[in-house]
Each structure stands twice: as C-alpha cells, then as structure tokens.
Amino acid sequence: MHDQALEKVQLESNLRQAIDRQEFIVHYQPIVSLSTGEIRGMEALVRWQHPEQGFISPSQFIPAAESSGLIVPLGAIVMRQACEQFRQWQQQHPSLDQLKVSVNLSVRQFAQPDLVERIQQMLADTDLQPENLQLEITESAIMESSESAASILERLRSQNIQLAIDDFGTGYSSLSYLTQFPVDTLKIDRAFVNQLGQDPKHVGIFQAIVTLANTLGMDIVAEGIETDRQLQQLRTFGCQLGQGYLFSKPVDSTTMAKLFTQPVWSHHWLTDNIKNDKGRVATLH
C-alpha cells in the first residue's frame, strides 16, 4: 500500500509537469458510415509520450488525472488541440465541413460552473463552428445530477454543439431518460458489440436500443468493431456509424489526414452497392 501511494504521488507530480511541458498529443480514431465506408467524424484521444518513460497508457494516467482534478486542464488541452487541428483540416479539405470531431468530457469537466462559457471561448479562439464539435459524456456524468445536467446539456445544445452519450450500456442504461436530454448520438459500448455473436440476449437488447434511438432521431455509433461479421450484423440492425480496429486504430494527425483521401478499410465495401445516408448508391474504389 505504501508503494502504491508513492507511485500515485509520483504519477500526479509527473502529470502536472507534463501539462506544463505540453507533453500530451492527440490521436484520432475515424468514425465511419457503416453503409458506405465514408468517414463521418473522428474521436480525439489523448496520448502521453513521457521524455524518459516513453509511452504511458491512458488506462494508467487518466484515472490519476480524474482523482487529482488534473483532468480539467488536461481535458482543455485535448479539446483545444482537437479543435485547432480539425479547423486546419477543414481549410485544407472543404468537404470536411459536415464532419464532427468528438471530444470526451469528464465528470469533473462537466461539473464546471462556467463550462459552456469555456467551450464558447475555445470555439471562438479556434474559429471552429459549434456544429463541428461533439462532446461525449458518460451516463454516470449525466446521472450524478440529472437536473443540473439537463440544464447544461440544453445550454450546450442551444449553441448547436453536438452531444453524445458515451459507453452507453455500461452505466445506468435507463432507456427512459433518453427522452429527457437533448442528445444527438448514442455510442454503444464495445462490450455489446463483442457479445453480438455470442449471446442472443445481447442481439435483442442491441436491436431495442437501435430502434429507440431511431425513433428519437438519434444517431448510433457502435464502438470496438473488429471483425467483418460484426460489421455485417451492425448494418443489418440499422446501425449507422461505427469505429474500431477493423477500420483503424487511433492514429496521429498526419496519418489521419491521409485517411481522408485513402481510407485503408475501403476493401470491406468493394463488392457492395449500398445506399448511403442520402439514398444514393455508393461504391468505394
């Protein structure tokens, strides 16, 4: 216990120094249309390259950042980097104007009393349109204080900022509360996707979630897609969007820029003539 306490103190100290030294970079994982294979957005994910220890896993430093409160300045760094980078891509590729960059919002960030003002200022500083930013918020962050959460979400949505519930199915999973919040997207946790081919019960639950989301006018993003079989199942269920290693792992900004014109996953659609979201017939080459 003593050793663990020392490790935690040291990690938090290193985190503070890393924030000051700007050692964090943002990687991006594409969010893909499951009907056409086109990129519809990307999720921004923080990475830490320590000058001496090398790569430090997010699973190691994110919990420490959460418990220490350092997730607030760290989250601000990630959001600013993501907004700046996405705006640069838009200037190089005007066709990206309809895409969204998704940024995770932690429980502590969501609890900031001036959260909306901070985000408004960041959008102004980076010259990014609010509809190009999507905030991913976990069920637990919303349900910790549902009344204040509803007010905050309404204010964000009134600014045309897109909202998504992240890791849906791992927290409270109350389908009824979805009608209470102005949510644009549900992100289905990878645990559901992994179980689709193993447990028939998960198939029924997944279909129910997709049906409800479609009824409420929400998009569905399936996380953790790794196999062609999962892709085919999700398309059959009517799931619109997905992300996962079948398409791409999180990559740096240079690699992500190449994927806009050369999606490495296009072979999954080579033999398909599938109607895309606007009703056209699309074939990737």
N, C-alpha and C positions, 0 to 999 in steps of 0.2 A: 504493500500500500504506500509505503514511503517512497519507493522508486517511482511508482505511478504518479504520485503527487509531484515529484520533482520533474518528471517528464512533461506533465501538463503545464507546470510553471514555465519550463524552458520553451515549450512549443508556443505558448501565448506570447512570450518575450520575442521569439523569432517572428511570430505573426506581426507584431507591432512594427518591428524593424522592416519586415518585408513590405508592409503597407507604405512606410515612409520611403523605402528604396524603390518602390514600384516594381517589385519582382513578379507580380501577377500578370498573366496574359489570358486572353480569352480565346477559346477554341469554339468551333461551331459545328453542330450536327444538323444536316439537312432534314427538313420536314417535307415529305414527298406526297404528291397526289397518288393514291393507290389505283386510280383508273387510268392515268396517263404516264406516270413516272416523272412528271414535271416537278421542279422544286417550287413549293408554295411558301416556304419560310425556312427559318433555322432557329435552333435554340442555342443561346450563348451559355457556355460552361467555363467556369474559372479553372485555371491551371497554375500551379506554383512550381517554378523552377528555382530551387534554392541554390545559391552560388557554391556552396560546399557539399550539401547533402544530395543535390540533384533533384530529380522529380519527387515531389511529395504528394501522395494520393489525396484527392479531395475527401475521401472517406475518413482520412486521418485529421485533416485540418479544418474541415467545415464544422464538425461538432465542437471543436475547440473555439472556433470563431463565434459560434452560436452562444456557447456558455459564457464566454467572456464579454460578449457585446460587440466584439470586433467585426461581426458580420455586417453591421451597419455601414462603417466606412468601406469595408471590402465590397459589399453589395453596390455601393455608389460607384466604386471604381469599375466594376464589371458593367454596370448599366451605361456609364459614360463611354467606356471603350466600345461597347457593342453599338451604341447609337452613332458614335463618330464613324466607326468602320462601315456600318450599314449605309450611312449617308454618302460616304466615299464610293461605295459600290453603286449606289443609285446614280451618282454623277457619271460613272463610267458606263453603266448599263441602264438606260432609261426604262427598260422593260421591267425593272425590279420595283417600280413604283407601287405595284399592287401586293408585293410580298410583305411579310412581317418578320421582325426579329423578336424572339421570345426571351425574356429575362426572368429568372426566378426571384421571387420576393419572399424573404424570410419572415418568420413570425415577428421578430424584433423590428424589422423594417416596416412591416405592415402596421405596427403599433405606434409608429412615429406620428405625433400630432400634426406635423407640417409635411406629411408625406406627399400630398397632392401638389403642394407648392414646390417642393423639391423636384418632383418629376417635371412639372411645367417649366421650371427654370432650366433643367437639363435638356429638355427638348428644344427650348429656345436657343441655348448655347450651342447645340449641335446642329441646329437647323433641320431637325427631323420632324416630319409630320406625325401627329399623335396616332393616327390610324396605322402607322407602320410599326408601332411598338405594342407588343403584347406582354402583359405581366402574368406570370404563372404563380398562382397562390395555392398552397395546400389546403385540403379540407380542414385540418386541425387549426390552421391560422384563422380561417373564417369562423369556425365554430367556437373558438375560445371566447369570442364576444360577438355573437351573431348580430346584435342590434347595431353596435358601432360599425361592424364590418359592412353591413348593408348600406349604411350612410357613406362610408368611404368608397365602396365599390360604385355607388351611384354617382359620386362626385368624379371619380376617375372615368366612368363610362360617359358622363356628360361632356368630357373633354375629348371624346372619340378615341380614347385609349382602349385597346382590346384587352379582354380579361379571360383567363383560362384557369380552370381548377386542375391542379397538377396531381399526379399519382392517385387519380380517382379509384376508389375501391379498397384503399388501404386504411382509411380513417373511419369517419362516422358513416359514410356511404348511405346517407338518408336521401333517397331519390326525391322525397317531397320538398326538401329545402332548395332544390334547384330552381323552383319557381319563385323563390323569394329574392334571388340575387341576379343582377344583370350580367350573366356570364355568357361569353361568346363561344367558348370551346371547352370540351371535356377531354382531358388527357388520361386515357385508360392505362393503369399501371401495368408494367411488363409482366407481373405475376399472372394477370388474367390471360395475356397473350401466350405465355408459356404453358398454361394449363388447357388451352383450347383443344389440343389433340389428345389430352389425357383424361379429362374429366367431363362427361356430358353435362353435368350441372353448370360448369362454367360457360358452356355454349349458350344455355338458356339465359343465364344472367347477363352475358355479354349482349345477346340479341335484345334483351329487355332494355338495357342501357342505351343501345344504339337507337332503338325505336323511340324511347322517351326523348333523347337528345334531338332527334329529327323532328319530333312533334313540337319541341320548344324552340326550334330554329337554331340549334347549336351545332357546331362542327364537332367531329370526333377525331382525335388523334390517338392511334394505338402506338404505345411505346415498346421498345425492345423486340422489334421484328427481326428474326434471324434466319428464317427458312422460307423457301418458296411455298411450302404448304401453308404456313401461317399467312402469307400474303394472299393466297387464293381464298382461304377461309374468310379473312377480313373483308375482302372485296365482295364475297358472297353475302356477308352480313350487311353490306351497305356502309361500311366504314370508309370515310372519305380520305383520311390522311394518315400517315404513319412515319415513324422514324425508327432506326435501329441499324445494327451491323450488317444486315442484308444489303442496305444501301451504302452506308458509310459510318465509320466511327467518327467521333468528334475530331475535327482537323483544324489546323491553323488557318489564319485568314488568307494566306497565299494559296493554299490548296483549295479552300472553299471557293475562292474566286474562279478557279479553273473548272469547278463542278457546275458553275452556271452555264457554261457552254459545252462541257464534256462530261455529262453525268455517267459515272462508271457503272451504274446499275441499269442502264438502258436495255441490256440484253434480256431483262426479265419481261419486257414488253415487245420484243422484236416480232413475235408471231401474232401479236394481238392487234385487233382493230376495235378499239374500245371507245365508247362515247365519253368524252371528258365532261367536266363540270358544266360547260356551256352547251352541251348537246352536240358538239362537233365530233366527227370521227377522227381520232388521232392515232398516228403510228410513229413511233420513235425510230430513228435510224442511227 
